[in-house]
Amino acid sequence: MTAGSAVEFAVPEALGGGAGPTAPAVDGIVYLDHHATTPCDPRVVEAMLPCFQGVFANPASPHAAGRRADELVQRARQQVADLLACEPSEIVFTSGASEANNLAIKGAAEADPQQRRHLITAVTEHKAVLDVMARLEGRGYEVTYLPVQADGRLSLERLRRALRPDTLMLSLMLANNEIGVLHPIPEIAALCRRRGVLMHCDAAQALAHVDCRIATLDVDLLSISAHKAYGPKGIGALYVRRRPRVRLTPRIEGGGQERGRRSGTLNVPGIVGFGAACALVAEQGPRDAIHCADLRDLLLQRLRQGVPDLRVHGSLEHRLPNNLNVSFPGVDGQQLLRHLPHLAVSSGAACSSPSHDGSYVLKALAAPPEAVDGALRCGVGRFSTHREIELASDQILAAVAHCRRHPAPAAAACGAPC
């Protein structure tokens, strides 16, 4: 995180302060898969406990117990809004970033008063965006899938040429979930604003690590998820700009919750946990980013010492501080994973079926076939330690040496989370 990018926000006393507790241990495993999910911070768990033990009422109920639950929801909404530096009324709680992406893209497409039918995204987007775009194509919309540069970033000039009078929206992630590369979202959003095009950004991977304030990004719609930021699973949010107003057709109707934009009984424990997680990110996010970058760089240094010809995929300059995506010439990534039983990492491939045909993200970067077939994605986190990096690098180097001595005849199907 760059200097001056942190949002000033004090963690409530109930959440604790200082360096914080250690994360729950995973028996015998070094956990470096923070892109798939992060451990729930014990302070977040503590903040959620009252929602199970006493404040369990439906926040839409008019009685005192319901009002108390609603107070917790509104406090959490404020905490999320404070991290993004937006209005609480601009936060719509969802089940996660995937639902937020669906609401943003489909909702804006159906509600557009001009009935524009052209959308733009990048070929390296998460499936929660690409599959939505494919669905809209089946309904008569036209989608432009922009290629990325060799470093994984989108070219402003290529985007400028793709914009048309009937372009409704650009959907582009802030940080890629495989290679951690950061797109220049503020510049891209400014270009879209000048052309009257809505800008949606999936910031799920970025929320815990970089500046996601709306004034910085200047986007119209922003998808986030708690479990990527040391919060619970099953809860996320969509930021929806009020001025100028972004209109959305709801995806879930019946009850009128969230100002009619997302009906259904609110997940009070999840929302409270999300708020607590955002408060912690606001308070210690810059420290976490420095900590993660130091450990990530140490991991890369140790791996390069053992395997000088390793490949790093994507820009190292414009990258999440906790991400490292590498491949080792002559080593199949899936075989490598099978020889790392005590290390929680994943392949760079985003697999969607048993017929593994490699990472579409790495293909977009024109990576060599052996890298596409399974690079190694390592993601450090808030609770990662120097000792864990030493153990992880030793395990990886030993596994690489073994795989080079005994190469696999063919890669196995990927079982890694996307």
Backbone hydrogen bonds in HBPLUS format (Angstrom, degrees):
<---DONOR---> <-ACCEPTOR-->    atom                        ^
c    i                          cat <-CA-CA->   ^        H-A-AA   ^      H-
h    n   atom  resd res      DA  || num        DHA   H-A  angle D-A-AA Bond
n    s   type  num  typ     dist DA aas  dist angle  dist       angle   num
A0005-SER N   A0002-THR O   3.17 MM   3  5.66 148.6  2.27 139.5 137.0     1
A0015-LEU N   A0012-PRO O   2.82 MM   3  5.53 155.2  1.88 121.4 129.2     2
A0016-GLY N   A0013-GLU O   3.03 MM   3  5.32 155.5  2.09 108.2 115.9     3
A0029-ILE N   A0026-VAL O   2.98 MM   3  5.54 169.4  1.99 143.2 140.3     4
A0030-VAL N   A0342-HIS O   3.06 MM 312  6.40 164.0  2.09 144.1 143.7     5
A0344-ALA N   A0030-VAL O   2.81 MM 314  5.98 175.7  1.82 157.7 159.2     6
A0032-LEU N   A0344-ALA O   2.82 MM 312  5.38 148.3  1.92 136.2 146.7     7
A0379-GLY N   A0032-LEU O   2.88 MM 347  4.87 172.8  1.89 121.4 122.9     8
A0036-ALA N   A0033-ASP O   3.10 MM   3  5.70 139.9  2.26 113.6 122.9     9
A0037-THR N   A0033-ASP O   3.41 MM   4  6.83 162.8  2.45 149.8 153.7    10
A0034-HIS N   A0379-GLY O   3.31 MM 345  4.90 170.4  2.32 120.5 120.9    11
A0038-THR N   A0227-HIS O   2.95 MM 189  5.90 158.4  2.00 175.2 174.3    12
A0041-ASP N   A0230-TYR O   3.07 MM 189  5.25 167.2  2.09 125.5 127.1    13
A0044-VAL N   A0041-ASP O   2.79 MM   3  5.19 132.4  2.01 111.4 125.2    14
A0045-VAL N   A0041-ASP O   3.10 MM   4  6.55 155.0  2.16 152.7 160.3    15
A0046-GLU N   A0042-PRO O   2.98 MM   4  6.20 157.2  2.03 144.0 150.0    16
A0047-ALA N   A0043-ARG O   3.11 MM   4  6.27 150.4  2.20 134.8 142.1    17
A0048-MET N   A0044-VAL O   3.07 MM   4  6.36 139.2  2.24 145.2 156.2    18
A0048-MET N   A0045-VAL O   3.08 MM   3  5.13 128.3  2.36  96.5 110.2    19
A0049-LEU N   A0045-VAL O   3.19 MM   4  6.40 135.2  2.40 148.2 159.1    20
A0051-CYS N   A0048-MET O   2.92 MM   3  5.64 145.0  2.04 124.6 134.2    21
A0052-PHE N   A0049-LEU O   2.95 MM   3  5.47 156.6  2.01 118.7 125.8    22
A0053-GLN N   A0049-LEU O   3.10 MM   4  6.27 147.0  2.21 150.4 160.3    23
A0054-GLY N   A0050-PRO O   2.98 MM   4  5.49 150.8  2.07 142.2 143.5    24
A0055-VAL N   A0050-PRO O   2.78 MM   5  5.72 157.3  1.83 153.4 156.6    25
A0061-SER N   A0058-ASN O   2.95 MM   3  5.49 166.1  1.97 121.0 125.7    26
A0067-ARG N   A0063-HIS O   2.91 MM   4  6.25 154.1  1.98 152.8 161.2    27
A0068-ARG N   A0064-ALA O   2.96 MM   4  6.21 150.1  2.06 145.9 153.4    28
A0069-ALA N   A0065-ALA O   3.15 MM   4  6.45 157.6  2.21 143.9 149.3    29
A0070-ASP N   A0066-GLY O   2.89 MM   4  6.16 154.9  1.95 147.0 154.7    30
A0071-GLU N   A0067-ARG O   2.88 MM   4  6.13 145.2  2.00 143.3 152.5    31
A0072-LEU N   A0068-ARG O   3.23 MM   4  6.61 151.6  2.31 145.9 151.9    32
A0073-VAL N   A0069-ALA O   3.07 MM   4  6.43 154.8  2.13 147.4 154.6    33
A0074-GLN N   A0070-ASP O   2.87 MM   4  6.13 164.0  1.89 155.4 159.0    34
A0075-ARG N   A0071-GLU O   2.94 MM   4  6.12 150.8  2.03 144.2 152.3    35
A0076-ALA N   A0072-LEU O   2.98 MM   4  6.18 159.7  2.02 146.5 151.9    36
A0077-ARG N   A0073-VAL O   2.81 MM   4  6.09 153.3  1.88 148.8 157.2    37
A0078-GLN N   A0074-GLN O   3.00 MM   4  6.18 151.2  2.08 140.0 146.9    38
A0079-GLN N   A0075-ARG O   2.99 MM   4  6.35 148.5  2.09 143.3 152.2    39
A0080-VAL N   A0076-ALA O   2.97 MM   4  6.31 158.8  2.02 156.5 160.7    40
A0081-ALA N   A0077-ARG O   2.93 MM   4  6.12 163.3  1.95 147.4 152.8    41
A0082-ASP N   A0078-GLN O   2.74 MM   4  5.92 148.2  1.83 146.6 155.7    42
A0083-LEU N   A0079-GLN O   3.19 MM   4  6.43 153.5  2.26 142.5 148.0    43
A0084-LEU N   A0080-VAL O   3.19 MM   4  6.54 155.5  2.25 148.0 154.5    44
A0085-ALA N   A0081-ALA O   2.67 MM   4  5.61 114.0  2.10 137.8 156.6    45
A0086-CYS N   A0081-ALA O   2.99 MM   5  5.09 158.2  2.04 135.9 142.9    46
A0214-ILE N   A0084-LEU O   2.86 MM 130  5.76 162.8  1.89 158.2 153.1    47
A0090-GLU N   A0087-GLU O   2.88 MM   3  5.37 160.5  1.92 117.0 123.7    48
A0091-ILE N   A0088-PRO O   3.12 MM   3  5.54 166.3  2.13 117.6 119.6    49
A0240-VAL N   A0090-GLU O   2.83 MM 150  5.09 157.2  1.89 145.7 153.5    50
A0092-VAL N   A0238-LEU O   2.98 MM 146  5.14 152.1  2.06 137.3 146.3    51
A0238-LEU N   A0092-VAL O   2.80 MM 146  5.14 150.0  1.89 142.4 152.5    52
A0094-THR N   A0236-GLY O   2.88 MM 142  4.95 170.2  1.89 119.3 121.8    53
A0236-GLY N   A0094-THR O   2.94 MM 142  4.95 160.5  1.98 125.4 123.1    54
A0100-ALA N   A0096-GLY O   3.10 MM   4  6.34 156.6  2.16 143.9 151.3    55
A0101-ASN N   A0097-ALA O   2.79 MM   4  6.01 152.1  1.87 149.1 155.5    56
A0102-ASN N   A0098-SER O   3.06 MM   4  6.36 158.5  2.11 146.9 152.4    57
A0103-LEU N   A0099-GLU O   2.86 MM   4  6.13 163.7  1.88 156.3 160.4    58
A0104-ALA N   A0100-ALA O   2.89 MM   4  6.02 159.7  1.93 147.7 153.6    59
A0105-ILE N   A0101-ASN O   2.98 MM   4  6.09 176.3  1.98 156.1 157.0    60
A0106-LYS N   A0102-ASN O   2.97 MM   4  5.65 142.4  2.12 141.7 151.6    61
A0107-GLY N   A0103-LEU O   2.93 MM   4  4.95 129.0  2.19 113.7 129.0    62
A0108-ALA N   A0104-ALA O   3.15 MM   4  5.84 151.8  2.23 124.9 132.2    63
A0109-ALA N   A0105-ILE O   3.03 MM   4  6.12 157.6  2.08 144.8 151.5    64
A0110-GLU N   A0106-LYS O   3.00 MM   4  6.17 163.1  2.03 154.0 157.1    65
A0111-ALA N   A0107-GLY O   3.14 MM   4  6.14 141.2  2.30 136.2 146.4    66
A0249-THR N   A0107-GLY O   2.97 MM 142  4.33 153.9  2.04 103.5 110.6    67
A0112-ASP N   A0108-ALA O   3.07 MM   4  5.88 121.5  2.43 144.5 153.6    68
A0115-GLN N   A0112-ASP O   3.10 MM   3  5.19 153.9  2.17 104.5 112.6    69
A0142-GLU N   A0117-ARG O   2.81 MM  25  6.09 172.1  1.81 172.9 175.6    70
A0118-HIS N   A0166-ASP O   3.28 MM  48  5.81 143.9  2.42 157.6 147.8    71
A0168-LEU N   A0118-HIS O   2.71 MM  50  5.76 166.3  1.73 163.7 164.3    72
A0119-LEU N   A0142-GLU O   2.90 MM  23  6.33 157.0  1.95 158.5 165.8    73
A0144-THR N   A0119-LEU O   2.87 MM  25  6.33 158.1  1.92 153.7 159.5    74
A0120-ILE N   A0169-MET O   2.94 MM  49  6.31 150.9  2.02 152.6 161.2    75
A0171-SER N   A0120-ILE O   2.95 MM  51  6.41 157.7  2.00 159.8 164.6    76
A0121-THR N   A0144-THR O   2.99 MM  23  6.36 159.0  2.03 168.0 169.1    77
A0146-LEU N   A0121-THR O   2.80 MM  25  6.15 168.9  1.81 154.1 150.5    78
A0125-GLU N   A0122-ALA O   3.29 MM   3  5.66 162.9  2.32 117.3 116.8    79
A0123-VAL N   A0146-LEU O   2.99 MM  23  5.87 155.8  2.05 153.7 150.0    80
A0129-VAL N   A0126-HIS O   2.92 MM   3  5.59 162.2  1.95 118.9 124.8    81
A0130-LEU N   A0126-HIS O   3.02 MM   4  6.34 167.8  2.03 151.2 154.1    82
A0131-ASP N   A0127-LYS O   2.82 MM   4  5.45 164.6  1.85 139.0 144.2    83
A0133-MET N   A0129-VAL O   2.94 MM   4  6.22 159.4  1.98 154.8 160.6    84
A0134-ALA N   A0130-LEU O   2.96 MM   4  6.23 155.8  2.02 145.9 152.6    85
A0135-ARG N   A0131-ASP O   3.01 MM   4  6.20 149.8  2.10 139.6 147.4    86
A0136-LEU N   A0132-VAL O   3.01 MM   4  6.36 155.1  2.08 149.4 155.7    87
A0137-GLU N   A0133-MET O   2.91 MM   4  6.23 148.0  2.01 147.9 157.4    88
A0138-GLY N   A0134-ALA O   3.16 MM   4  6.47 147.5  2.27 142.5 150.1    89
A0139-ARG N   A0136-LEU O   2.90 MM   3  4.96 145.4  2.02  99.5 110.8    90
A0141-TYR N   A0136-LEU O   3.08 MM   5  5.51 162.8  2.11 144.7 139.6    91
A0140-GLY N   A0137-GLU O   3.09 MM   3  5.25 160.1  2.13 113.6 113.2    92
A0149-GLN N   A0153-ARG O   2.86 MM   4  5.49 176.9  1.86 156.6 157.1    93
A0152-GLY N   A0149-GLN O   2.90 MM   3  5.26 164.1  1.92 116.1 120.7    94
A0315-SER N   A0151-ASP O   2.99 MM 164  4.78 144.2  2.12 141.9 130.9    95
A0159-LEU N   A0155-SER O   3.06 MM   4  6.34 155.4  2.12 146.7 153.6    96
A0160-ARG N   A0156-LEU O   2.84 MM   4  6.07 158.3  1.89 148.3 154.7    97
A0161-ARG N   A0157-GLU O   3.09 MM   4  6.35 152.5  2.17 146.1 152.2    98
A0162-ALA N   A0158-ARG O   3.18 MM   4  6.39 132.6  2.42 135.2 147.5    99
A0162-ALA N   A0159-LEU O   2.92 MM   3  5.02 130.5  2.17  99.1 113.5   100
A0163-LEU N   A0159-LEU O   3.16 MM   4  6.44 134.6  2.37 153.7 164.7   101
A0167-THR N   A0164-ARG O   3.10 MM   3  5.18 165.0  2.13 114.1 114.1   102
A0198-LEU N   A0168-LEU O   2.94 MM  30  6.11 155.7  2.00 152.8 146.7   103
A0170-LEU N   A0198-LEU O   2.89 MM  28  6.30 152.0  1.97 159.8 166.7   104
A0200-HIS N   A0170-LEU O   2.87 MM  30  6.13 175.9  1.87 167.0 168.4   105
A0172-LEU N   A0200-HIS O   2.97 MM  28  6.43 159.1  2.02 158.3 159.1   106
A0174-LEU N   A0202-ASP O   3.01 MM  28  6.10 158.5  2.06 135.9 139.1   107
A0183-HIS N   A0174-LEU O   3.12 MM   9  5.63 151.7  2.20 142.3 151.0   108
A0176-ASN N   A0181-VAL O   3.00 MM   5  5.34 156.2  2.06 138.1 144.4   109
A0180-GLY N   A0176-ASN O   2.96 MM   4  4.64 132.8  2.19 120.6 128.5   110
A0320-LEU N   A0180-GLY O   2.75 MM 140  5.10 148.8  1.85 138.6 149.1   111
A0182-LEU N   A0318-HIS O   3.03 MM 136  5.32 161.8  2.07 116.9 121.4   112
A0185-ILE N   A0183-HIS O   2.80 MM   2  5.45 133.7  2.01 109.4  94.6   113
A0188-ILE N   A0184-PRO O   3.06 MM   4  6.25 161.4  2.10 155.4 161.2   114
A0189-ALA N   A0185-ILE O   2.71 MM   4  5.80 166.6  1.73 163.6 166.5   115
A0190-ALA N   A0186-PRO O   3.03 MM   4  6.17 151.8  2.11 141.1 148.4   116
A0191-LEU N   A0187-GLU O   3.12 MM   4  6.38 153.2  2.20 142.6 149.1   117
A0192-CYS N   A0188-ILE O   2.99 MM   4  6.32 160.3  2.03 151.5 156.8   118
A0193-ARG N   A0189-ALA O   2.88 MM   4  6.09 156.3  1.93 148.7 155.3   119
A0194-ARG N   A0190-ALA O   3.05 MM   4  6.28 157.0  2.10 146.1 151.5   120
A0195-ARG N   A0191-LEU O   3.26 MM   4  6.50 137.5  2.45 139.7 150.6   121
A0195-ARG N   A0192-CYS O   3.07 MM   3  5.14 129.7  2.33  96.3 109.9   122
A0197-VAL N   A0192-CYS O   2.86 MM   5  4.85 170.9  1.87 145.8 143.8   123
A0196-GLY N   A0193-ARG O   3.15 MM   3  5.03 162.6  2.18 101.6 106.9   124
A0220-ASP N   A0199-MET O   2.95 MM  21  5.30 149.1  2.05 140.9 150.8   125
A0221-LEU N   A0199-MET O   3.15 MM  22  6.41 149.5  2.24 155.2 153.0   126
A0201-CYS N   A0221-LEU O   2.90 MM  20  6.23 153.6  1.97 143.0 150.6   127
A0223-SER N   A0201-CYS O   2.92 MM  22  6.37 158.3  1.97 152.0 158.8   128
A0203-ALA N   A0223-SER O   2.84 MM  20  5.66 149.9  1.93 149.2 157.5   129
A0206-ALA N   A0203-ALA O   3.07 MM   3  5.13 130.3  2.32  99.5 113.5   130
A0207-LEU N   A0203-ALA O   3.09 MM   4  5.93 141.5  2.24 163.3 166.7   131
A0209-HIS N   A0206-ALA O   2.83 MM   3  5.39 159.2  1.88 125.8 133.0   132
A0210-VAL N   A0206-ALA O   3.08 MM   4  5.75 157.2  2.13 167.5 164.8   133
A0216-THR N   A0213-ARG O   2.99 MM   3  5.31 133.7  2.21 103.9 116.6   134
A0217-LEU N   A0213-ARG O   3.01 MM   4  6.37 164.9  2.03 158.5 162.1   135
A0218-ASP N   A0214-ILE O   2.63 MM   4  5.25 158.2  1.67 147.3 155.0   136
A0241-ARG N   A0220-ASP O   3.03 MM  21  5.21 159.5  2.08 164.8 162.2   137
A0222-LEU N   A0239-TYR O   3.15 MM  17  4.91 149.1  2.25 127.1 133.7   138
A0239-TYR N   A0222-LEU O   2.80 MM  17  4.91 166.0  1.82 146.6 149.7   139
A0224-ILE N   A0237-ALA O   3.01 MM  13  5.44 161.1  2.05 160.4 161.2   140
A0237-ALA N   A0224-ILE O   3.04 MM  13  5.44 158.1  2.09 139.1 139.4   141
A0226-ALA N   A0235-ILE O   3.06 MM   9  5.93 174.8  2.06 154.8 156.1   142
A0229-ALA N   A0226-ALA O   2.85 MM   3  5.34 162.1  1.88 121.3 126.0   143
A0231-GLY N   A0226-ALA O   2.98 MM   5  4.62 141.3  2.14 136.8 133.0   144
A0246-VAL N   A0241-ARG O   3.09 MM   5  5.74 146.3  2.20 164.3 154.3   145
A0263-SER N   A0252-ILE O   3.12 MM  11  5.55 168.8  2.14 138.2 134.6   146
A0260-GLY N   A0256-GLY O   3.09 MM   4  4.10 133.6  2.32 108.8 111.8   147
A0260-GLY N   A0257-GLN O   3.01 MM   3  5.30 133.8  2.23 103.5 116.1   148
A0261-ARG N   A0258-GLU O   2.96 MM   3  5.51 165.9  1.98 119.0 122.3   149
A0268-VAL N   A0266-LEU O   3.04 MM   2  5.59 121.8  2.40 107.5  91.4   150
A0271-ILE N   A0267-ASN O   2.81 MM   4  5.98 163.3  1.84 162.2 167.9   151
A0272-VAL N   A0268-VAL O   2.89 MM   4  6.02 167.7  1.91 159.1 161.9   152
A0273-GLY N   A0269-PRO O   2.93 MM   4  6.10 157.9  1.97 146.2 152.7   153
A0274-PHE N   A0270-GLY O   2.80 MM   4  6.02 151.1  1.88 147.5 156.1   154
A0275-GLY N   A0271-ILE O   2.88 MM   4  6.16 161.2  1.92 152.3 156.8   155
A0276-ALA N   A0272-VAL O   2.97 MM   4  6.23 161.2  2.01 148.9 153.8   156
A0277-ALA N   A0273-GLY O   2.89 MM   4  6.07 157.7  1.94 147.5 153.7   157
A0278-CYS N   A0274-PHE O   2.92 MM   4  6.18 157.7  1.97 151.8 157.5   158
A0279-ALA N   A0275-GLY O   2.94 MM   4  6.20 152.6  2.01 147.5 155.4   159
A0280-LEU N   A0276-ALA O   3.04 MM   4  6.32 151.5  2.12 146.7 153.8   160
A0281-VAL N   A0277-ALA O   2.97 MM   4  6.27 154.5  2.03 147.1 154.3   161
A0282-ALA N   A0278-CYS O   2.88 MM   4  6.08 159.3  1.92 149.4 155.0   162
A0283-GLU N   A0279-ALA O   3.10 MM   4  6.28 143.9  2.23 137.4 146.6   163
A0284-GLN N   A0280-LEU O   2.82 MM   4  5.94 167.1  1.83 157.4 160.5   164
A0285-GLY N   A0281-VAL O   2.68 MM   4  4.44 134.0  1.89 134.7 135.4   165
A0288-ASP N   A0284-GLN O   2.86 MM   4  6.13 161.3  1.90 159.1 165.4   166
A0289-ALA N   A0285-GLY O   2.87 MM   4  6.08 158.3  1.91 155.7 161.3   167
A0290-ILE N   A0286-PRO O   3.14 MM   4  6.38 159.3  2.19 146.7 151.1   168
A0291-HIS N   A0287-ARG O   2.94 MM   4  6.11 165.6  1.96 152.8 157.3   169
A0292-CYS N   A0288-ASP O   2.78 MM   4  6.00 164.9  1.81 155.9 159.8   170
A0293-ALA N   A0289-ALA O   2.93 MM   4  6.03 162.3  1.96 147.0 152.2   171
A0294-ASP N   A0290-ILE O   2.98 MM   4  6.15 158.9  2.03 149.7 155.0   172
A0295-LEU N   A0291-HIS O   3.13 MM   4  6.40 160.9  2.17 148.4 153.3   173
A0296-ARG N   A0292-CYS O   2.77 MM   4  5.95 162.1  1.80 155.3 161.1   174
A0297-ASP N   A0293-ALA O   2.90 MM   4  5.99 162.3  1.93 147.8 152.4   175
A0298-LEU N   A0294-ASP O   2.99 MM   4  6.17 148.0  2.09 139.4 148.6   176
A0299-LEU N   A0295-LEU O   2.90 MM   4  6.15 157.6  1.95 149.8 155.4   177
A0300-LEU N   A0296-ARG O   2.99 MM   4  6.29 162.2  2.02 150.8 155.2   178
A0301-GLN N   A0297-ASP O   2.89 MM   4  6.06 158.7  1.93 145.3 151.6   179
A0302-ARG N   A0298-LEU O   2.96 MM   4  6.18 164.5  1.99 153.8 157.0   180
A0303-LEU N   A0299-LEU O   2.95 MM   4  6.14 158.9  1.99 150.8 157.1   181
A0304-ARG N   A0300-LEU O   2.88 MM   4  6.02 159.5  1.92 151.2 156.8   182
A0305-GLN N   A0301-GLN O   3.02 MM   4  6.23 146.5  2.14 142.7 151.7   183
A0306-GLY N   A0302-ARG O   3.30 MM   4  6.56 147.7  2.41 139.8 146.9   184
A0307-VAL N   A0303-LEU O   2.73 MM   4  5.86 151.4  1.81 151.8 161.4   185
A0310-LEU N   A0307-VAL O   3.11 MM   3  5.72 155.8  2.18 129.3 127.2   186
A0311-ARG N   A0327-SER O   2.87 MM  16  5.26 169.4  1.88 155.3 158.8   187
A0327-SER N   A0311-ARG O   2.98 MM  16  5.26 145.1  2.10 139.1 148.8   188
A0313-HIS N   A0325-ASN O   2.90 MM  12  5.64 172.9  1.90 162.4 164.1   189
A0323-ASN N   A0320-LEU O   3.43 MM   3  5.56 172.1  2.44 110.4 112.7   190
A0380-VAL N   A0322-ASN O   3.08 MM  58  5.09 150.8  2.17 142.0 144.4   191
A0324-LEU N   A0378-CYS O   2.96 MM  54  5.14 141.4  2.11 156.8 160.3   192
A0378-CYS N   A0324-LEU O   2.76 MM  54  5.14 176.8  1.76 166.1 167.2   193
A0326-VAL N   A0376-LEU O   2.95 MM  50  5.31 156.8  2.00 149.7 150.8   194
A0376-LEU N   A0326-VAL O   2.67 MM  50  5.31 172.1  1.67 171.4 170.8   195
A0331-VAL N   A0328-PHE O   2.90 MM   3  5.49 143.8  2.03 152.8 152.2   196
A0336-LEU N   A0332-ASP O   2.95 MM   4  6.21 155.7  2.01 151.4 159.2   197
A0337-LEU N   A0333-GLY O   2.98 MM   4  6.26 154.7  2.05 146.0 151.5   198
A0338-ARG N   A0334-GLN O   3.28 MM   4  6.53 150.9  2.37 141.4 148.1   199
A0339-HIS N   A0336-LEU O   2.98 MM   3  5.30 146.3  2.10 106.4 116.8   200
A0340-LEU N   A0337-LEU O   3.07 MM   3  5.22 153.0  2.15 116.1 114.4   201
A0343-LEU N   A0340-LEU O   3.25 MM   3  5.44 160.3  2.29 117.9 116.5   202
A0346-SER N   A0377-ARG O   3.38 MM  31  5.39 175.0  2.38 148.8 150.2   203
A0377-ARG N   A0346-SER O   2.76 MM  31  5.39 175.6  1.76 165.6 165.2   204
A0348-GLY N   A0375-ALA O   2.75 MM  27  4.82 143.6  1.88 118.9 124.2   205
A0356-HIS N   A0354-PRO O   2.97 MM   2  5.63 123.1  2.30 110.1  93.7   206
A0359-SER N   A0372-VAL O   3.00 MM  13  5.35 152.6  2.07 143.8 144.6   207
A0363-LYS N   A0359-SER O   3.03 MM   4  6.26 150.7  2.11 143.5 152.3   208
A0364-ALA N   A0360-TYR O   3.10 MM   4  6.18 146.6  2.22 132.0 139.8   209
A0365-LEU N   A0362-LEU O   3.09 MM   3  5.00 133.6  2.32  92.9 105.8   210
A0367-ALA N   A0362-LEU O   3.07 MM   5  5.50 168.9  2.08 155.2 155.2   211
A0366-ALA N   A0363-LYS O   2.92 MM   3  4.98 159.6  1.96 108.6 113.3   212
A0371-ALA N   A0368-PRO O   2.91 MM   3  5.35 134.0  2.13 112.0 124.9   213
A0372-VAL N   A0368-PRO O   3.00 MM   4  6.32 158.9  2.04 155.1 162.0   214
A0373-ASP N   A0369-PRO O   2.96 MM   4  6.14 147.7  2.06 148.4 156.3   215
A0374-GLY N   A0371-ALA O   3.06 MM   3  5.54 163.1  2.09 112.7 117.6   216
A0384-SER N   A0381-GLY O   3.11 MM   3  5.28 160.2  2.15 109.1 115.3   217
A0389-ILE N   A0385-THR O   3.16 MM   4  6.55 151.4  2.24 147.4 154.8   218
A0390-GLU N   A0386-HIS O   3.11 MM   4  6.47 153.8  2.18 148.1 155.1   219
A0391-LEU N   A0387-ARG O   2.96 MM   4  6.28 161.3  2.00 151.0 155.9   220
A0392-ALA N   A0388-GLU O   2.79 MM   4  5.96 162.6  1.82 150.9 156.1   221
A0393-SER N   A0389-ILE O   2.91 MM   4  6.00 168.5  1.93 149.7 152.9   222
A0394-ASP N   A0390-GLU O   3.04 MM   4  6.16 158.2  2.09 145.5 151.7   223
A0395-GLN N   A0391-LEU O   3.01 MM   4  6.23 158.0  2.06 148.2 154.0   224
A0396-ILE N   A0392-ALA O   2.90 MM   4  6.15 163.8  1.93 155.7 160.1   225
A0397-LEU N   A0393-SER O   2.94 MM   4  6.03 169.0  1.95 151.1 154.4   226
A0398-ALA N   A0394-ASP O   3.03 MM   4  6.15 158.3  2.08 145.2 151.3   227
A0399-ALA N   A0395-GLN O   2.92 MM   4  6.10 155.7  1.98 147.4 154.5   228
A0400-VAL N   A0396-ILE O   2.82 MM   4  6.06 156.8  1.88 154.6 161.0   229
A0401-ALA N   A0397-LEU O   3.02 MM   4  6.19 163.0  2.05 146.8 151.1   230
A0402-HIS N   A0398-ALA O   3.03 MM   4  6.26 155.7  2.09 143.6 150.3   231
A0403-CYS N   A0399-ALA O   2.89 MM   4  6.12 163.1  1.92 151.0 155.5   232
A0404-ARG N   A0400-VAL O   2.93 MM   4  6.12 148.6  2.03 149.5 157.8   233
A0405-ARG N   A0401-ALA O   3.12 MM   4  6.33 143.8  2.26 140.0 149.4   234
A0405-ARG N   A0402-HIS O   3.12 MM   3  5.15 122.8  2.46  94.6 109.2   235
A0406-HIS N   A0402-HIS O   2.86 MM   4  6.08 143.3  1.99 146.8 158.2   236
